[in-house]
């Protein structure tokens, strides 16, 4: 019987060792599982933070671009408003050049006015403000203000036949002042 007891004892010991091994393996899996879960959780958090960072960076970049556009628009508005106030002065100087003068003093004044007109034109050019071409062009309501119509068979319909006041445009895109014109129908 001793032998049977020995075998039973050995079996029990083997079972205990097997149970301990299983318990150890389960504990190792439990330890590995939380580590794996924690790694997966950290990866999710990292991806979330990266996404938030990229969104914040894109939002900031858009903010910078928007504020730059707004600044440029404010500058253009101020420049256009200021230039528009000086254009009637330039018109009057050009009208003064059209008068006939005979005395030497008047000729000297007229040459001075000519230099002022040239200087104002150079300033406008530096500010990217140019004259709108109107005479002989097709009427464009975005650039021209038709104040008169005429019947003229020698020109095509909707052609500008006379310009009363010069128009100006900023940077080839924004009208400072429309040209006042006569259009053929």
URUR-V296390 format. One record per helix or strand. SS is the DSSP state (H for helix, E for strand). FROM is the first residue (numbers start at 1). TO is the last residue. If there is no record, write none. Layout:
ss = {SS & SS}
from = {FROM & FROM}
to = {TO & TO}
This chain:
ss = {H & H & E & E & E & E & E & E & E}
from = {2 & 104 & 129 & 138 & 144 & 159 & 168 & 174 & 179}
to = {98 & 126 & 131 & 138 & 150 & 165 & 170 & 177 & 184}
